Amino acid sequence: MMVQWIAFGEPDNIPGYAHNMVGVGAFVVNDKDELIVVRERFYSQPHWKLPGGYVNPGEDLRSAAVREVKEETGIDAEFVSVVSFRHVHKANFNCSDIYFIIHLKPTSEDITMCKNELAACQWMKIQDYINHPHVHEINRKFAICFLEYKSQGIKIEATDIYTAAFNRNQTVYGVTFGHNTDEVDHEAEKKNQSTL
């Protein structure tokens, strides 16, 4: 695409290319404190990781996590909270990569593994995942964050807000404290939205 910065005497601030990628990892936990974990079909060393992938254009984090879990494992799930995220530079295509870990609650538990992408898929106790020798350190950190947030009743919830000035919906992620992490007070959400 050809562009021309029209303000003379000022630096051209148009990025040369799309320089950030956004991905999601799904932290899907059932009522037995088991986590759905996957092993990619093509890998250089044994590992267990979270199902996930890149967020599609026009797709929000919640939908991307739910979609990726369904595609890779066949499990249906619903959004609960953001757990954590990591930001790394010089990733694929020399772009920066932002990877969000999304806590989902499964609404089904029977696995139908995507054989095109995965070599293995199973439910694993969260503590076993943390201690497993084939789990990368960053994934251990995500699991520890999840357990810490759960013990404190902390959630990073999503609120959809329509902004008239921009004529579009926006999703705001905010921290809430001290309630059951599996329940959402929708009435309080509606009251908060009406005061904005």
C-alpha positions as CSV (number, residue, x, y, z in Angstrom):
1,M,0.0,0.0,0.0
2,M,1.4,3.4,-0.9
3,V,1.0,6.2,1.7
4,Q,2.1,9.8,2.0
5,W,2.4,11.6,5.3
6,I,0.9,15.0,4.5
7,A,2.1,17.1,7.4
8,F,5.4,18.6,6.3
9,G,8.2,18.9,8.8
10,E,6.9,16.1,11.0
11,P,8.0,12.5,11.2
12,D,5.9,9.8,9.4
13,N,4.2,7.8,12.1
14,I,2.4,5.3,9.9
15,P,3.6,1.8,10.9
16,G,5.4,0.1,8.0
17,Y,3.3,-3.1,8.5
18,A,1.1,-4.8,11.1
19,H,3.6,-5.3,13.8
20,N,1.6,-6.9,16.6
21,M,0.0,-10.3,16.7
22,V,-2.7,-11.3,19.2
23,G,-3.2,-14.9,20.4
24,V,-5.2,-16.7,23.1
25,G,-4.5,-19.7,25.2
26,A,-7.6,-21.3,26.8
27,F,-7.4,-22.3,30.5
28,V,-10.4,-24.7,30.5
29,V,-11.0,-26.0,34.0
30,N,-13.7,-28.5,34.9
31,D,-15.4,-29.2,38.3
32,K,-12.7,-31.7,39.2
33,D,-9.9,-29.1,39.0
34,E,-8.7,-30.7,35.7
35,L,-7.3,-28.7,32.9
36,I,-7.6,-29.6,29.2
37,V,-4.1,-29.8,27.8
38,V,-2.8,-30.5,24.3
39,R,0.4,-31.7,22.5
40,E,0.9,-30.3,19.0
41,R,1.3,-32.8,16.2
42,F,4.6,-31.2,15.0
43,Y,7.1,-30.3,17.8
44,S,10.8,-30.2,18.5
45,Q,10.5,-31.4,22.1
46,P,7.8,-33.1,24.1
47,H,5.4,-30.6,25.8
48,W,1.9,-30.1,27.2
49,K,0.3,-26.8,26.4
50,L,-3.0,-25.0,26.4
51,P,-5.3,-25.1,23.4
52,G,-5.3,-21.8,21.5
53,G,-4.1,-19.8,18.5
54,Y,-4.3,-16.5,16.8
55,V,-7.3,-14.2,17.2
56,N,-9.0,-13.6,13.8
57,P,-9.7,-10.1,12.5
58,G,-12.9,-8.8,14.0
59,E,-12.9,-11.5,16.8
60,D,-12.7,-10.7,20.5
61,L,-10.6,-12.6,23.0
62,R,-13.5,-14.5,24.5
63,S,-14.8,-15.7,21.2
64,A,-11.3,-16.7,20.0
65,A,-10.7,-18.8,23.1
66,V,-14.0,-20.6,22.8
67,R,-13.5,-21.2,19.1
68,E,-10.0,-22.5,19.5
69,V,-11.0,-25.0,22.2
70,K,-13.9,-26.3,20.1
71,E,-11.7,-26.6,17.0
72,E,-8.8,-28.4,18.7
73,T,-10.6,-30.5,21.4
74,G,-14.3,-30.6,20.5
75,I,-15.2,-29.2,23.9
76,D,-17.8,-26.5,24.3
77,A,-16.9,-23.8,26.8
78,E,-17.9,-20.3,28.1
79,F,-15.9,-17.3,29.2
80,V,-15.2,-16.8,32.9
81,S,-12.2,-14.4,33.2
82,V,-8.8,-13.3,31.7
83,V,-6.1,-15.1,33.7
84,S,-2.9,-13.4,32.5
85,F,-1.1,-12.3,29.4
86,R,2.5,-12.2,28.1
87,H,4.1,-9.9,25.6
88,V,7.2,-10.9,23.6
89,H,9.1,-9.2,20.9
90,K,10.8,-10.5,17.8
91,A,8.3,-13.4,17.5
92,N,7.0,-14.8,14.2
93,F,7.6,-12.5,11.2
94,N,9.7,-10.3,13.6
95,C,6.4,-9.0,15.1
96,S,5.6,-8.5,18.8
97,D,3.3,-11.1,20.1
98,I,0.6,-10.6,22.8
99,Y,-0.8,-13.8,24.2
100,F,-3.9,-13.8,26.5
101,I,-4.7,-16.6,28.8
102,I,-8.5,-17.0,29.1
103,H,-10.3,-19.0,31.8
104,L,-13.2,-20.9,30.3
105,K,-15.7,-23.2,32.0
106,P,-16.5,-26.3,29.9
107,T,-20.1,-27.1,29.1
108,S,-19.1,-30.5,27.7
109,E,-16.2,-32.8,28.5
110,D,-15.9,-35.4,25.9
111,I,-12.8,-34.9,23.8
112,T,-12.8,-35.0,20.0
113,M,-9.2,-34.2,19.2
114,C,-8.3,-32.4,15.9
115,K,-5.8,-34.9,14.4
116,N,-4.6,-32.3,11.9
117,E,-3.1,-30.1,14.6
118,L,-2.6,-32.3,17.7
119,A,-0.8,-35.5,18.7
120,A,-2.5,-35.7,22.1
121,C,-5.3,-34.1,24.2
122,Q,-6.4,-34.9,27.7
123,W,-7.7,-33.7,31.0
124,M,-4.9,-33.2,33.6
125,K,-5.1,-32.1,37.3
126,I,-3.8,-28.5,37.5
127,Q,-1.2,-29.4,40.1
128,D,0.1,-32.3,37.9
129,Y,0.3,-29.8,35.1
130,I,2.4,-27.4,37.2
131,N,4.7,-30.2,38.2
132,H,4.9,-32.0,34.8
133,P,8.5,-32.0,33.3
134,H,7.0,-31.4,29.8
135,V,5.3,-28.1,30.7
136,H,7.2,-24.9,29.8
137,E,7.9,-22.5,32.6
138,I,5.6,-19.8,31.2
139,N,2.7,-22.2,31.2
140,R,3.5,-23.1,34.8
141,K,3.3,-19.4,35.6
142,F,-0.1,-19.1,34.0
143,A,-1.4,-22.0,36.1
144,I,0.0,-20.5,39.3
145,C,-1.7,-17.2,38.4
146,F,-5.0,-19.0,38.0
147,L,-4.7,-20.7,41.4
148,E,-3.8,-17.5,43.1
149,Y,-6.7,-15.5,41.5
150,K,-9.1,-18.4,42.3
151,S,-8.1,-18.5,46.0
152,Q,-8.6,-14.7,46.3
153,G,-11.8,-14.5,44.3
154,I,-10.2,-12.3,41.7
155,K,-11.5,-12.1,38.2
156,I,-10.8,-10.0,35.1
157,E,-14.3,-9.8,33.6
158,A,-15.4,-8.5,30.3
159,T,-18.1,-5.8,29.9
160,D,-19.5,-4.9,26.5
161,I,-20.2,-1.2,26.3
162,Y,-21.8,0.6,23.4
163,T,-20.0,3.9,22.7
164,A,-22.3,6.4,20.9
165,A,-19.4,8.7,20.0
166,F,-17.7,5.9,18.0
167,N,-21.0,4.1,17.0
168,R,-19.7,0.7,18.1
169,N,-19.4,-1.8,20.9
170,Q,-16.2,-2.0,22.9
171,T,-15.2,-4.6,25.4
172,V,-13.6,-3.4,28.6
173,Y,-11.7,-5.9,30.8
174,G,-11.6,-5.0,34.5
175,V,-10.6,-6.6,37.8
176,T,-13.2,-7.6,40.3
177,F,-12.6,-9.0,43.8
178,G,-14.0,-11.2,46.4
179,H,-16.8,-13.2,44.9
180,N,-17.3,-16.7,43.6
181,T,-15.2,-16.9,40.4
182,D,-17.8,-19.0,38.7
183,E,-20.7,-16.6,39.1
184,V,-21.3,-13.2,37.4
185,D,-23.6,-10.6,38.9
186,H,-25.4,-9.5,35.7
187,E,-27.7,-7.1,37.5
188,A,-24.8,-5.2,38.9
189,E,-23.2,-5.2,35.4
190,K,-26.4,-3.6,34.0
191,K,-26.5,-0.9,36.7
192,N,-22.8,-0.1,36.1
193,Q,-23.4,0.2,32.4
194,S,-26.4,2.5,32.9
195,T,-24.2,5.0,34.9
196,L,-21.6,5.3,32.2
